[in-house]
Amino acid sequence: MMKKLLLIAVLALISFSAAHSQTSTTGLRVGVNAGIPMGDVDDASSFKIGADLAYMISLMDIVQVGPMVGYSHYFGKDNLDDFQYLPIAASGRLGLPSSLVGGFDLGYAVGLGDESDGGLYWRPSLGFRLFNVGLIVSYEGISDDAIDVSSLNLGVEFNF
């Protein structure tokens, strides 16, 4: 009897989560992530952390768009300096079936140090959302002059 009640409660929670993720929401989205540097910066950086803040507006039940600003910090390795970027972008999210969420951010990343100028910024993402929290996998790319600054990230997003 207890196992049946537990199973019913878990199924109800999953169903509610799937239904809730499809409802329209407008508001703040805050995200934090950590990643492994890739591309041209793989030899210069050992680890990357980042954070972003967006204000999302629902266009339809499953589509959200809005402005986003973030911070990306690449830690230098082998006595190389750290380097940072301030991404400013348009952000979009698409609620997919089964609480999945896909997204894409596109804009410009301002270099915050002497060694980086900034460049085109893009970040596709895919994740799983449970209520107002999402576990997100993303690829971040920045075209800084002729250098590819990129990372593969795992993060968490909170919707308010």
Secondary structure, DSSP 4 states (H G I P E B T S, - for coil): -HHHHHHHHHHHHHHHHHHHHTS---EEEEEEEEEEEEETTTTTEEEEEEEEEEEEEESSSSEEEEEEEEEEEEEE-TTPPPEEEEEEEEEEEEEPSTTEEEEEEEEEEEEEETTEEEEEEEEEEEEEEETTEEEEEEEEEEEETTEEEEEEEEEEEEE-
